[in-house]
Amino acid sequence: MKAAKTDLLRRIIMPVLAVVLSLALGAVIIAAAGRDPLTAYGYLLQGAFGSLQSWSETLVKATPLIFTGLAAVFAYRCGMLNLGAEGQFIMGAIAACWFGTAFPGVPAPLRLALCLVLAILAGGIWAAIPGYLKAKHHTNEMIITILLNYIATLFMSYLYSGPLMEDRIPQTAAVDAQIKLTRFLGSTRAHTGILLALLFVGLVYYFLFHTYQGYSLRVVGVNRDAARVNGFAVERYMILSFVISGMIAGLGGAVELLGASYRLQTGFGLGYGFDGVAIALIGQLHPLGTLLVAYLFAVLRCGANTMQVATGI
């Protein structure tokens, strides 16, 4: 019992210490540039929390990071390294964009639901490729997922520069206002996708730590050979972890498309996958820790812009 408490304390202290040391190192660099670190960090906090608009932008930027972070957590818990959340994120967005713009006659609530479902399926199918290759042919899942990221990005580029291009501009048409995710903080951009992200934090936590299947998946992640000897379907759980990881990332892509960007264009989804891996690791591969770190990353993204403008750093 004492050892468990010590381990829990260590898991909490280490990421907090890492963040504190990073901020301290940043302060040293800011001071070396001839600026006041406290003033700079003050502007950073102002950029993230200084107004309702700032708060809402932080929530908007945190939402896709929560999804890709959860995707990384789910795969890592089974001992699988999913570096392809960015590609799965993009494939989910592609599916949502295609259905959302190609079938305007479908009633809006049904069309929105189908966009999300198709995004989940697209992300899961895209992730099933490296999962199957790893489980059945022992290929390196890191290499396969990174390569699939490039394929997904180039496929998206082909679509918004070709079949789905709008008026000779390299972007797709915007999705209808009827299927855009509802905004809930006045005139800000904060949308209900953050609520969906929070729901999935709870679902992933419950599955991993309060179901037999989640326990089995974690056992496979700790020691595959021991799990196989004890009768666990190791290959099935390896594929399952990748598929569900991809489904979460794919849903994140649809939420970002329908809640914030509304169209596919250059730069969509860029960096979310690798940020998700970093967020999952700093969050100690725990859904709740991932939620907190994703929000921290969003704070840094929003605040950094204000800090740069105000201080010239």
C-alpha positions, 0 to 999 in steps of 0.5 A, spaced: 500 500 500 505 504 501 509 503 495 503 504 491 502 511 494 509 512 493 508 510 486 502 515 485 506 521 488 512 520 483 507 519 477 504 526 480 510 530 481 515 528 475 510 531 470 509 537 475 517 538 476 518 537 468 513 543 467 516 547 472 523 546 470 521 548 463 518 554 465 524 556 469 529 554 463 524 559 458 525 564 463 533 564 463 532 564 455 527 570 456 532 574 460 538 572 456 534 576 450 534 582 455 526 581 457 523 581 463 521 573 464 515 575 469 512 580 464 513 575 459 509 570 462 504 575 465 502 576 457 502 569 456 497 568 462 493 574 459 493 571 452 490 565 455 485 567 460 485 575 460 478 575 457 472 571 455 475 570 448 481 568 450 478 563 455 474 560 449 480 560 444 484 556 449 478 551 449 478 551 442 485 549 441 485 544 447 479 540 444 483 536 438 489 535 443 485 532 448 482 527 442 489 525 440 492 525 447 487 520 448 488 516 442 496 515 444 494 513 451 489 508 449 495 505 444 500 506 449 496 502 454 497 496 450 504 497 449 503 499 442 506 506 439 501 509 435 505 515 432 499 516 426 494 519 430 495 525 425 493 521 419 487 518 423 485 525 425 485 527 418 482 521 415 476 522 420 476 530 418 475 527 410 470 523 411 466 528 415 467 533 410 465 529 404 459 527 407 457 533 410 458 537 403 456 531 399 449 530 401 445 536 403 438 533 402 439 529 409 436 532 415 441 536 419 441 532 425 442 525 422 447 528 417 451 531 423 450 524 427 453 520 420 459 525 419 461 523 426 460 516 425 463 516 419 469 519 422 470 514 427 470 509 422 475 512 417 480 513 423 479 506 426 480 503 419 486 507 417 489 505 424 487 498 423 492 497 417 498 498 422 495 494 428 494 488 423 501 489 420 504 489 427 500 483 430 500 478 424 507 480 421 511 484 427 512 490 423 514 496 426 508 500 428 512 507 428 514 507 421 508 504 418 504 510 422 508 515 420 508 513 413 501 513 413 501 520 416 504 522 409 499 518 405 493 521 409 496 528 408 497 528 401 490 524 400 487 530 403 491 535 399 489 531 393 482 532 395 482 540 396 486 541 390 482 537 386 475 533 386 473 537 392 476 544 391 471 550 391 472 555 386 479 554 384 481 555 391 485 550 394 480 548 399 474 545 400 467 548 401 465 550 408 460 545 411 453 547 412 451 552 418 446 546 420 451 541 422 456 546 425 457 544 432 453 549 437 457 555 440 456 556 447 459 562 450 456 568 446 460 570 440 466 566 442 468 560 438 468 555 444 463 549 441 460 543 444 466 539 441 469 540 448 464 537 451 464 531 447 472 531 448 470 531 456 465 525 455 471 521 451 476 522 457 471 519 462 469 513 457 476 511 456 478 512 463 472 507 465 474 502 460 481 502 461 480 501 469 473 499 470 472 493 465 475 486 464 477 488 457 480 494 459 484 490 464 486 485 459 488 490 454 493 493 460 496 486 461 498 485 454 501 492 454 505 490 460 508 483 458 505 480 452 508 473 453 506 472 460 499 475 457 499 469 452 501 464 456 495 466 461 490 465 455 489 472 453 488 474 446 494 478 445 494 479 437 486 481 438 488 486 443 493 489 439 489 490 433 483 492 438 488 498 441 490 501 434 483 501 432 480 504 438 485 509 438 484 511 431 477 511 432 478 517 437 483 520 433 478 520 427 472 523 431 477 528 433 478 530 426 471 531 425 470 535 431 475 540 429 472 540 422 465 541 424 467 546 430 472 550 428 475 550 421 469 548 417 473 546 411 479 542 409 485 546 407 493 547 407 495 545 414 489 542 417 491 537 423 498 539 422 502 537 429 496 534 433 498 527 432 505 528 435 503 533 440 498 528 442 504 523 444 507 528 448 501 530 452 500 522 453 507 521 456 507 527 460 500 526 463 503 519 465 498 515 460 492 517 464 486 520 461 485 525 466 492 527 466 492 527 459 486 532 459 490 537 464 496 537 460 492 538 453 489 544 456 496 546 458 498 545 451 493 550 449 494 555 454 501 555 451 499 556 444 494 561 446 498 565 450 505 565 446 502 569 441 500 574 446 507 574 449 510 574 442 506 580 440 507 584 447 514 583 448 517 581 441 520 575 444 
